[in-house]
Amino acid sequence: MEVRVFNNQIEKALRLLKRKLSQDGIMRELKNRMAYEKPGEKRKRKQKEAKRRKYKIQTW
């Protein structure tokens, strides 16, 4: 992944990088890989995420 810095605006480039990483899901994946997640916990998390997505679609 590449982010260009224009006019020495490093803060702006960092914000853009963070946005790109979050959109790609890289930060979430990195956070999940930092510690072992039990299969039951993983299943519960996925169900919770699916429920959240379903609710978001219904209310939109």
C-alpha positions as a Markdown table, in Angstrom:
| # | Residue | x | y | z |
|---|---|---|---|---|
| 1 | Met | 0.0 | 0.0 | 0.0 |
| 2 | Glu | 1.4 | 3.4 | -0.9 |
| 3 | Val | 0.5 | 6.9 | 0.2 |
| 4 | Arg | 2.2 | 9.9 | -1.3 |
| 5 | Val | 3.2 | 13.0 | 0.8 |
| 6 | Phe | 2.6 | 16.3 | -0.9 |
| 7 | Asn | 4.1 | 19.6 | 0.4 |
| 8 | Asn | 5.5 | 17.9 | 3.5 |
| 9 | Gln | 2.0 | 17.3 | 4.9 |
| 10 | Ile | 2.8 | 14.2 | 6.8 |
| 11 | Glu | -0.3 | 14.4 | 9.1 |
| 12 | Lys | -2.6 | 14.4 | 6.1 |
| 13 | Ala | -0.7 | 11.4 | 4.6 |
| 14 | Leu | -1.0 | 9.5 | 7.9 |
| 15 | Arg | -4.8 | 10.1 | 8.0 |
| 16 | Leu | -5.1 | 8.8 | 4.4 |
| 17 | Leu | -3.0 | 5.7 | 5.3 |
| 18 | Lys | -5.1 | 4.9 | 8.3 |
| 19 | Arg | -8.3 | 5.3 | 6.3 |
| 20 | Lys | -7.0 | 3.0 | 3.6 |
| 21 | Leu | -5.9 | 0.4 | 6.1 |
| 22 | Ser | -9.3 | 0.5 | 7.9 |
| 23 | Gln | -11.2 | 0.2 | 4.6 |
| 24 | Asp | -9.2 | -2.8 | 3.6 |
| 25 | Gly | -9.7 | -4.4 | 7.0 |
| 26 | Ile | -6.0 | -4.8 | 7.6 |
| 27 | Met | -6.1 | -3.2 | 11.1 |
| 28 | Arg | -8.9 | -5.4 | 12.2 |
| 29 | Glu | -7.1 | -8.5 | 11.0 |
| 30 | Leu | -3.9 | -7.4 | 12.7 |
| 31 | Lys | -5.8 | -6.9 | 15.9 |
| 32 | Asn | -7.4 | -10.3 | 15.6 |
| 33 | Arg | -4.1 | -12.0 | 15.0 |
| 34 | Met | -2.3 | -10.5 | 18.0 |
| 35 | Ala | -3.9 | -13.0 | 20.4 |
| 36 | Tyr | -5.4 | -16.5 | 20.0 |
| 37 | Glu | -9.1 | -16.5 | 19.7 |
| 38 | Lys | -11.0 | -19.6 | 20.8 |
| 39 | Pro | -13.3 | -21.2 | 18.2 |
| 40 | Gly | -16.3 | -20.5 | 20.3 |
| 41 | Glu | -15.4 | -16.9 | 20.8 |
| 42 | Lys | -14.7 | -16.5 | 17.1 |
| 43 | Arg | -18.1 | -18.0 | 16.3 |
| 44 | Lys | -19.8 | -15.6 | 18.7 |
| 45 | Arg | -18.0 | -12.6 | 17.3 |
| 46 | Lys | -18.9 | -13.5 | 13.8 |
| 47 | Gln | -22.6 | -14.0 | 14.8 |
| 48 | Lys | -22.5 | -10.6 | 16.5 |
| 49 | Glu | -21.0 | -8.9 | 13.4 |
| 50 | Ala | -23.6 | -10.6 | 11.1 |
| 51 | Lys | -26.4 | -9.4 | 13.4 |
| 52 | Arg | -25.0 | -5.9 | 13.4 |
| 53 | Arg | -24.8 | -5.9 | 9.5 |
| 54 | Lys | -28.3 | -7.3 | 9.2 |
| 55 | Tyr | -29.7 | -4.6 | 11.6 |
| 56 | Lys | -27.8 | -1.9 | 9.7 |
| 57 | Ile | -29.3 | -3.0 | 6.4 |
| 58 | Gln | -32.8 | -3.2 | 7.8 |
| 59 | Thr | -32.7 | 0.3 | 9.3 |
| 60 | Trp | -31.1 | 2.0 | 6.4 |
